[in-house]
Amino acid sequence: MSERTVDRIVAHAYPWDVLGDPHFVDRARALGVAEISLAASYHSTRAATPLHPAHKVVDAHHAALYRPIRPTAWDGHTVTARAATWAGSEDAFADAARILIDAGIEVNAWIVLSHSTVLGHAHPDATVVNCFGDRYPYALAPGHPDIVRYARTLAAEAVRGVALHGVSIEACGQLGIAHVGPHEKTDGAYPGIGDTLMSISCTERERELWADRGVDPDKLAAKLRAGVDALTRSMLAPDAVITDVLDEAEVEAVLSVRHAEADALRGAVLGAVRAEIPSARVTLHGHPNPWKTGPSPALTSAAAGDVDAVLVSAWPGTAETVAVTKQTRAIVGDAADVGAYVSVLPPKNLDDVSGHVAATVAAGANELHLYHLGLVNAVQLDALGRIIRDFSV
């Protein structure tokens, strides 16, 4: 690999981008796309489809599995996946994947695990709850036994019976206060350390596990509430650190429980994937900050050894995302590849894209994951093509 090229470039797409568009494959091939991560299960979204001949907007109004919901697979589960009516066919993922595979394009199943508002509302006891007792219905609790079972079956059903190259696993851990929800009105309310404090899940299960580690869960939760209140009254600076609020033993208890649950969830999901596809290449969405929550949650100490690649979000064209890429490479070393997740969508200035991508490569990314073949217009599609041409081996 030269200083400017990478070992692997992957583009992202939804099944409805492929189905019903006879030109999708030709556009992808013209760009030089050889591998696509295709959504097999996904959270709710309202997606533009500027280049699709049959529709221009798709309303994916709840999280869904884009495969048939088979009773034989889901019988006995408390939490079960929901089907989609908007994806293009009953087995939209498999149908779209086979079109791509038949065209010589390798396909990964893009699987979103712990992010589902529809399931969170149906099963509130299996969601994240903050220190004030507010539940986050979009955030399925990754350590809850029903959610672990759900995620294991979701992954197995997503990849079943399709000749896939690999999987791309998103939200394999806890989501927190940050959420791009419908008409979201929480942005900026709890800046800096506030995001960390408001994202510490305080379910009864976690409180019991803290107690097992010698920490008083009531005192810990009270400290979190006091920290948030101090922040909102400008008595705690946004750039404060977690040890300004919790003591070392409490910090260790929270992180050890959260990371152990992420490890267990990942183990269950990858076990299910590898039972179906032993050779599957595994890409894990992650972040080097041990407190990070969201679709790319904190990398645990064991994560890099379990996967082939770690994917870090580099959507904003900022020095911060370059630093995150560098930190990720420092954490994983040579144990895994590092992918930079790059977008050409607004507010990205397309004139700055190439420089930003080059900076992430210089920071240690040896893969590029491009967002997004279906959401782009013609100008943005050309920008994706330039990335592929400029950074391909």
Secondary structure by P-SEA (a helix, b strand, c coil): cccccccbbbbbbcccccccccaaaaaaaaacccccccccccccccccccccccccccccccccccccccccccccccbbbbbbccccccaaaaaaaaaaaaacbbbbbbccccccaaaaaaccccccccccccccccccccccaaaaaaaaaaaaaaaccccccbbbbcccccccccccccccccccccccaaaaaaaccccaaaaaaaaaacccaaaaaaaaaaaaaaaaaccccccccccccccaaaaaaaaaaaaaaaaaaaaaaaaaaaaacccbbbbbbcccccccccccccccccccccccbbbbbcccccaaaaaaaaaaaaaacccbbbbbbccccccccccaaaaaaaaaaaacccbbbbcccccccaaaaaaaaaaaaaccc
